[in-house]
């Protein structure tokens, strides 16, 4: 099965009824898509009340892709707010309890930064991370091209398969070492993740790191031909594993929801078990 969704549920105005309150947006979102990426977990390990609320607001078959906390992937600036890395991982795993108990956790996404390149100590850290996560399904996304350079291409894929990592396949601008090619290979027989970051070359590596960097980075709208090409790619990936989870991350201009809807039409997919469209907004 191919599951289409978006990253986050707060910024997709085109799918919400007029004047939808922020606390109703997840419910509205889940009437359109069966999966979502939870990004709040990247910035802070979420308290139980938030996770329990989000689980409760979604249909029984809804699935979350939960982004690993930034301290776990090396994005954290300065010291981590924990006494040890083990304590940090334990806190994060504990936060997943509501999703695990409700069978709503598709996977945890470990997205590593551009400076996390292919070298022995980083390979060892990936192995350590996977060991810490135990049986929890985990996806791995690189942002450094060295992992898929000719000397390491097959070794990287073989390592991911051997260690039980789900491959996070990317569509993103191809600019230097801080981007990875689209590698249409599944490393897990059950799940593959695909993330559409857009193709905004000018914004991808914004040199000044300004306040609007994130808004510019993901400003892109996929055209019909690009989506048609990806329809073929998704069908190819589905031949390699049971389920393909697809996330549109091109949110900056409000394009993710529209592109997600377009992809649903191209694939001729209609999901059952979504939230009802008619919501009580009062």
Secondary structure, 3 states (H helix, E strand, C coil): CEEEEEECCCCCHHHCCCCCCHHHHHHHHCCCCCEEEECHHHHCCCCHHHHHHHHHCCCCCCEEEEECCHHHHCCCCCCCCCCCHHHHHHHHHHHCHHHHHCCCEEEEEEECCCCCCCCHHHHHHHHHHHHHHCCCCEEEECCCHHHHCCCCHHHHHHHHHHHCCEEEEEECCCCHHHCCCCCCCCCCCCEEEEEECCCCHHHHCCCCCCCCHHHHHCCCCCCHHHHHHHHHHHHHHHCCCCEEEEEECCCCCCHHHHHHHHHHHHHCCCCCCCCCCCCCCC
